[in-house]
Structures are given as structure tokens and as C-alpha cells.
């Protein structure tokens, strides 16, 4: 026998809730503010991710050579020596004539292998060519006095060769010795050699003093 139902009950569906899932719509995320994460489970939330900051590169320190040769200093010219000769560079035949040579340690600035440098020159000796076809005189003194005797009258142009050692300093401030000797040849004084002549006289300055004695 069919069973009657109470009013309001039934087996079919009605316009009311039928016991299905009660689904709530997803809330709209608020715009991200400063400091919010821009990603959630690999899903962008709409903010702008700042570009990664590149590290400031460390400046590369220049590399300076450890060995410098005298040929690397071809653009540098050390100072000329000073030559001093008595009697206005005049002397008599067969009379020694001294010549004094002197110079000082000094520094010059310039460029070597594209680097700015300071080069310090230290004198180590001289060679004096006397201009009369005799052997030059060498000396390691400074100042140096070189004496020479000329055998014939005439004028003799001399030549002085000065030798230096050097050190070079790059911007790192470390002095480095330069390999080899630096030489510079310069004109020296021109020597005038005179001949002495005698003549017979009736009296002398001792017996008869007169102007010119």
C-alpha cells in the first residue's frame, strides 16, 4: 500500500536548497602595497617586481712591470753636467789645465708603457774627450776634476759623457731599479792652447820697474 507523505515532504526537487554544495565566490585580492609579496604560489598578484640590483664592479687595479730597461727611457734626457775651467779655458803648451765636472741627482716625469712615471737619475761618473786625439779620461768622482796637458797650440773642443743609474716609480709608489746604465754625451768647453815666446831685453822688471811689469 502506498505510504502517504506529510505535507512539505517529497522525493523530488523543489525550488529551495536541495542540500548541494554551498559555494562562496573567491574574494578579489586587494592591490599589493609596499612590502607585499608579488608572487603567491608562482602566481603574480599584479605588483611590479623591482629589477635585481647589479653589484658595483670592483675597479681593476693596473698592473705595472717589474723590470724596466734603460732602453725604455729613450724619451727621457738627464741633465747636462756643469764644466768649470780656469783662466777662461786658456793654457800654455805642456801646462796642465784642470776641468771640473759636476751634476746632481734629479728626477723627471713622463710616460713609460702608457703609465705616468717619475724617473730619478743618479750620476755615477764621467768620460772627458779632450779633443786632441788622445785617450779620454774616465772618472767615477762627482764632482770630478780632470787635468790634461796639450802638446800643441790650437783650439780643442771637448766632449763630456755622463753616466747615470736610474730608478722608476709608477703610480703605486714603489721605486724600481732600471737595468742598464743611462749615458748622455754633451759638448764641453773649447780649450785654447797658447805658445809662450821669449825675447831678449836690456833690463828686467826687477832692475828697471816699468808699466806692464
C-alpha beads as a LAMMPS data file, in Angstrom:
LAMMPS data file: protein, C-alpha beads

213 atoms
212 bonds

1 atom types
1 bond types

-500.0 500.0 xlo xhi
-500.0 500.0 ylo yhi
-500.0 500.0 zlo zhi

Masses

1 110.0

Atoms # bond

1 1 1 0.000 0.000 0.000
2 1 1 1.450 3.395 -0.811
3 1 1 2.607 5.434 2.074
4 1 1 1.319 8.916 2.314
5 1 1 3.662 11.723 2.839
6 1 1 3.456 14.564 5.228
7 1 1 2.862 17.896 3.716
8 1 1 6.135 19.521 2.711
9 1 1 7.965 16.235 2.246
10 1 1 8.689 14.655 -1.036
11 1 1 11.292 12.854 -3.018
12 1 1 11.616 15.275 -5.848
13 1 1 13.472 18.567 -6.022
14 1 1 11.956 21.838 -5.152
15 1 1 12.782 25.487 -5.536
16 1 1 14.631 25.593 -2.232
17 1 1 18.048 24.375 -1.283
18 1 1 18.498 20.808 -2.261
19 1 1 21.451 20.014 0.041
20 1 1 24.063 20.737 -2.694
21 1 1 27.491 22.497 -2.130
22 1 1 27.282 25.909 -0.540
23 1 1 29.902 27.712 -2.699
24 1 1 31.153 31.220 -1.745
25 1 1 32.798 33.271 -4.575
26 1 1 36.584 33.924 -4.179
27 1 1 37.257 37.379 -2.758
28 1 1 39.027 39.885 -5.003
29 1 1 42.585 40.331 -3.668
30 1 1 43.454 43.813 -2.567
31 1 1 46.161 45.573 -4.554
32 1 1 49.537 44.762 -3.084
33 1 1 51.076 47.513 -1.065
34 1 1 54.672 48.356 -0.360
35 1 1 56.482 45.370 1.018
36 1 1 53.787 42.851 -0.065
37 1 1 54.888 39.711 -1.800
38 1 1 54.418 39.955 -5.519
39 1 1 54.052 36.221 -6.031
40 1 1 51.816 33.635 -4.393
41 1 1 52.397 30.013 -5.365
42 1 1 54.069 31.235 -8.546
43 1 1 51.010 33.264 -9.449
44 1 1 51.613 37.010 -9.929
45 1 1 49.371 39.188 -7.819
46 1 1 49.774 42.240 -10.004
47 1 1 52.601 44.164 -8.414
48 1 1 55.810 45.084 -10.147
49 1 1 58.902 43.200 -9.037
50 1 1 61.916 45.528 -8.865
51 1 1 64.779 44.572 -11.107
52 1 1 67.659 42.940 -9.255
53 1 1 70.439 45.366 -8.367
54 1 1 73.676 44.609 -10.150
55 1 1 76.704 44.681 -7.826
56 1 1 79.099 47.547 -8.407
57 1 1 82.137 46.095 -10.183
58 1 1 85.402 46.388 -8.315
59 1 1 87.810 48.662 -10.209
60 1 1 90.588 46.708 -11.840
61 1 1 93.975 47.663 -10.459
62 1 1 96.551 48.375 -13.178
63 1 1 99.475 46.020 -13.441
64 1 1 102.939 47.560 -13.577
65 1 1 106.004 45.821 -14.995
66 1 1 108.619 44.628 -12.529
67 1 1 111.528 45.033 -14.938
68 1 1 112.394 48.230 -16.808
69 1 1 115.447 48.566 -19.066
70 1 1 117.455 51.655 -19.934
71 1 1 116.101 51.417 -23.483
72 1 1 112.587 52.041 -22.083
73 1 1 113.709 55.526 -21.030
74 1 1 114.560 56.734 -24.529
75 1 1 112.169 59.680 -24.164
76 1 1 113.983 60.964 -21.042
77 1 1 117.058 63.208 -21.227
78 1 1 119.011 63.645 -17.985
79 1 1 120.554 66.978 -17.112
80 1 1 123.839 68.102 -18.654
81 1 1 126.821 68.380 -16.302
82 1 1 128.431 71.710 -15.481
83 1 1 132.044 72.142 -16.646
84 1 1 134.261 74.745 -14.993
85 1 1 137.645 75.721 -16.488
86 1 1 140.018 78.334 -15.012
87 1 1 141.726 81.131 -16.942
88 1 1 138.853 81.412 -19.409
89 1 1 139.713 77.932 -20.736
90 1 1 143.181 79.043 -21.849
91 1 1 146.520 77.397 -21.074
92 1 1 150.058 77.173 -22.388
93 1 1 151.569 74.246 -24.232
94 1 1 152.671 71.462 -21.855
95 1 1 150.890 73.120 -18.938
96 1 1 148.206 71.045 -17.146
97 1 1 144.726 72.510 -17.412
98 1 1 142.106 71.276 -14.896
99 1 1 138.422 70.881 -15.845
100 1 1 135.872 70.359 -13.049
101 1 1 132.689 68.405 -13.884
102 1 1 129.648 68.218 -11.641
103 1 1 125.966 67.316 -11.715
104 1 1 123.330 66.260 -9.178
105 1 1 120.724 63.573 -8.657
106 1 1 117.473 64.753 -10.214
107 1 1 114.000 63.476 -11.167
108 1 1 111.959 63.812 -14.363
109 1 1 108.320 62.954 -15.024
110 1 1 106.897 61.356 -18.143
111 1 1 105.227 58.231 -19.509
112 1 1 106.559 54.680 -19.803
113 1 1 104.437 51.895 -21.300
114 1 1 101.369 54.227 -21.142
115 1 1 101.831 54.753 -17.367
116 1 1 102.751 58.092 -15.768
117 1 1 106.076 57.707 -14.001
118 1 1 108.818 59.565 -12.162
119 1 1 112.392 58.672 -13.104
120 1 1 115.262 59.575 -10.764
121 1 1 118.774 59.814 -12.272
122 1 1 121.895 59.446 -10.116
123 1 1 125.290 60.352 -11.678
124 1 1 127.950 57.645 -11.454
125 1 1 130.864 59.064 -13.469
126 1 1 132.219 60.994 -16.437
127 1 1 134.317 60.453 -19.540
128 1 1 136.084 63.538 -20.924
129 1 1 137.279 63.557 -24.532
130 1 1 139.957 66.244 -24.693
131 1 1 139.607 66.848 -28.428
132 1 1 143.298 66.264 -29.273
133 1 1 143.046 62.612 -30.376
134 1 1 144.336 61.347 -27.043
135 1 1 142.507 58.761 -24.928
136 1 1 139.513 60.092 -22.960
137 1 1 139.844 60.441 -19.213
138 1 1 137.364 58.440 -17.104
139 1 1 136.410 59.152 -13.519
140 1 1 133.752 57.990 -11.076
141 1 1 134.059 61.052 -8.847
142 1 1 131.352 63.653 -8.538
143 1 1 132.297 66.414 -8.668
144 1 1 135.358 65.367 -10.655
145 1 1 138.420 67.400 -11.614
146 1 1 140.201 66.161 -14.727
147 1 1 143.578 67.641 -15.634
148 1 1 145.078 67.389 -19.108
149 1 1 148.188 68.702 -20.854
150 1 1 148.078 69.726 -24.502
151 1 1 151.211 69.348 -26.632
152 1 1 150.436 71.834 -29.393
153 1 1 148.820 75.205 -29.701
154 1 1 145.319 75.473 -31.091
155 1 1 141.663 75.203 -30.083
156 1 1 140.299 71.913 -28.827
157 1 1 136.534 71.269 -28.455
158 1 1 135.958 68.815 -25.622
159 1 1 133.112 66.318 -25.154
160 1 1 131.658 65.075 -21.860
161 1 1 129.839 61.753 -21.452
162 1 1 127.935 61.453 -18.166
163 1 1 126.790 58.075 -16.829
164 1 1 123.680 57.614 -14.670
165 1 1 121.846 54.867 -12.867
166 1 1 118.077 55.301 -12.582
167 1 1 115.032 54.248 -10.616
168 1 1 111.464 54.433 -11.893
169 1 1 108.325 54.959 -9.795
170 1 1 104.853 54.058 -11.097
171 1 1 101.589 55.328 -9.505
172 1 1 101.809 52.516 -6.937
173 1 1 104.655 54.467 -5.317
174 1 1 107.194 51.616 -5.413
175 1 1 110.634 52.616 -6.801
176 1 1 112.048 50.024 -9.196
177 1 1 115.670 49.949 -10.376
178 1 1 116.237 50.411 -14.091
179 1 1 118.504 47.809 -15.648
180 1 1 121.492 49.196 -17.514
181 1 1 123.357 52.492 -17.461
182 1 1 121.983 55.675 -18.985
183 1 1 124.587 57.866 -20.723
184 1 1 124.338 61.328 -22.186
185 1 1 127.040 62.975 -24.313
186 1 1 127.208 66.762 -24.451
187 1 1 129.666 69.348 -25.776
188 1 1 132.203 70.523 -23.221
189 1 1 134.241 73.716 -23.175
190 1 1 136.519 74.611 -26.058
191 1 1 140.119 74.800 -24.801
192 1 1 142.521 77.362 -26.246
193 1 1 146.206 76.432 -26.004
194 1 1 148.844 79.134 -26.480
195 1 1 152.582 79.029 -27.110
196 1 1 154.933 81.054 -24.937
197 1 1 157.700 83.076 -26.638
198 1 1 160.678 84.834 -25.095
199 1 1 162.636 87.811 -26.395
200 1 1 165.898 89.339 -25.258
201 1 1 165.585 92.555 -23.256
202 1 1 168.114 95.013 -21.941
203 1 1 166.630 95.163 -18.484
204 1 1 164.140 93.258 -16.369
205 1 1 161.231 94.309 -14.285
206 1 1 163.409 93.761 -11.272
207 1 1 166.204 96.080 -12.354
208 1 1 164.025 98.641 -14.118
209 1 1 160.408 98.606 -12.990
210 1 1 158.092 99.952 -15.641
211 1 1 154.397 99.838 -16.568
212 1 1 153.437 96.336 -17.637
213 1 1 155.850 94.594 -15.267

Bonds

1 1 1 2
2 1 2 3
3 1 3 4
4 1 4 5
5 1 5 6
6 1 6 7
7 1 7 8
8 1 8 9
9 1 9 10
10 1 10 11
11 1 11 12
12 1 12 13
13 1 13 14
14 1 14 15
15 1 15 16
16 1 16 17
17 1 17 18
18 1 18 19
19 1 19 20
20 1 20 21
21 1 21 22
22 1 22 23
23 1 23 24
24 1 24 25
25 1 25 26
26 1 26 27
27 1 27 28
28 1 28 29
29 1 29 30
30 1 30 31
31 1 31 32
32 1 32 33
33 1 33 34
34 1 34 35
35 1 35 36
36 1 36 37
37 1 37 38
38 1 38 39
39 1 39 40
40 1 40 41
41 1 41 42
42 1 42 43
43 1 43 44
44 1 44 45
45 1 45 46
46 1 46 47
47 1 47 48
48 1 48 49
49 1 49 50
50 1 50 51
51 1 51 52
52 1 52 53
53 1 53 54
54 1 54 55
55 1 55 56
56 1 56 57
57 1 57 58
58 1 58 59
59 1 59 60
60 1 60 61
61 1 61 62
62 1 62 63
63 1 63 64
64 1 64 65
65 1 65 66
66 1 66 67
67 1 67 68
68 1 68 69
69 1 69 70
70 1 70 71
71 1 71 72
72 1 72 73
73 1 73 74
74 1 74 75
75 1 75 76
76 1 76 77
77 1 77 78
78 1 78 79
79 1 79 80
80 1 80 81
81 1 81 82
82 1 82 83
83 1 83 84
84 1 84 85
85 1 85 86
86 1 86 87
87 1 87 88
88 1 88 89
89 1 89 90
90 1 90 91
91 1 91 92
92 1 92 93
93 1 93 94
94 1 94 95
95 1 95 96
96 1 96 97
97 1 97 98
98 1 98 99
99 1 99 100
100 1 100 101
101 1 101 102
102 1 102 103
103 1 103 104
104 1 104 105
105 1 105 106
106 1 106 107
107 1 107 108
108 1 108 109
109 1 109 110
110 1 110 111
111 1 111 112
112 1 112 113
113 1 113 114
114 1 114 115
115 1 115 116
116 1 116 117
117 1 117 118
118 1 118 119
119 1 119 120
120 1 120 121
121 1 121 122
122 1 122 123
123 1 123 124
124 1 124 125
125 1 125 126
126 1 126 127
127 1 127 128
128 1 128 129
129 1 129 130
130 1 130 131
131 1 131 132
132 1 132 133
133 1 133 134
134 1 134 135
135 1 135 136
136 1 136 137
137 1 137 138
138 1 138 139
139 1 139 140
140 1 140 141
141 1 141 142
142 1 142 143
143 1 143 144
144 1 144 145
145 1 145 146
146 1 146 147
147 1 147 148
148 1 148 149
149 1 149 150
150 1 150 151
151 1 151 152
152 1 152 153
153 1 153 154
154 1 154 155
155 1 155 156
156 1 156 157
157 1 157 158
158 1 158 159
159 1 159 160
160 1 160 161
161 1 161 162
162 1 162 163
163 1 163 164
164 1 164 165
165 1 165 166
166 1 166 167
167 1 167 168
168 1 168 169
169 1 169 170
170 1 170 171
171 1 171 172
172 1 172 173
173 1 173 174
174 1 174 175
175 1 175 176
176 1 176 177
177 1 177 178
178 1 178 179
179 1 179 180
180 1 180 181
181 1 181 182
182 1 182 183
183 1 183 184
184 1 184 185
185 1 185 186
186 1 186 187
187 1 187 188
188 1 188 189
189 1 189 190
190 1 190 191
191 1 191 192
192 1 192 193
193 1 193 194
194 1 194 195
195 1 195 196
196 1 196 197
197 1 197 198
198 1 198 199
199 1 199 200
200 1 200 201
201 1 201 202
202 1 202 203
203 1 203 204
204 1 204 205
205 1 205 206
206 1 206 207
207 1 207 208
208 1 208 209
209 1 209 210
210 1 210 211
211 1 211 212
212 1 212 213
